[in-house]
Amino acid sequence: MDGDSGDADFRNFVAEVEPRLRRALVAAYGHDRGRDAAAEALAYAWEHWKDVSVMANPAGYLFRVGQSRTRRQRHAAPMFPISSAELPWVEPALPGLLAGLPERQRVAVCLVHGYGFTFKEASDLMGIGMSSVQKHVERGLARLRERLEVADNA
């Protein structure tokens, strides 16, 4: 770090990137593991700020860093603890069904429909093309509709 200027740049970077990064990793790995992965990715960014700060897509890179830090725990299914009493408008089966989606479908659906990301924003963060994000969303929603036995009105 180059003193106060580097510290301020990093703080600004974290303020901008952390919410998106955390949401994407929580979508991929569940609340606890996702938050831990985001924290580890940002710690990595701090340690390697000189390199990270000049990257074209540092958030996407850190998403992959967060993924690599959770690989040792891949065998565990992501947990999405939502109580229907807390959020009565959420379908009670949805958290379990989301957890059962393949990772890329789950992340794409959560980012686009859960957090309101555009396909471009999700694409940048996930490090894949916009058309791939769109396909993952379409397939994930189709699988959710099928399992919830909900007709596709699109």
Secondary structure by P-SEA (a helix, b strand, c coil): cccaaaaaaaaaaaaccaaaaaaaaaaacccaaaaaaaaaaaaaaaaaaaaaaacccaaaaaaaaaaaaaccccccccccccccccccccccaaaaaaaaccaaaaaaaaaaccccccaaaaaaaacccaaaaaaaaaaaaaaaaaaacccccc
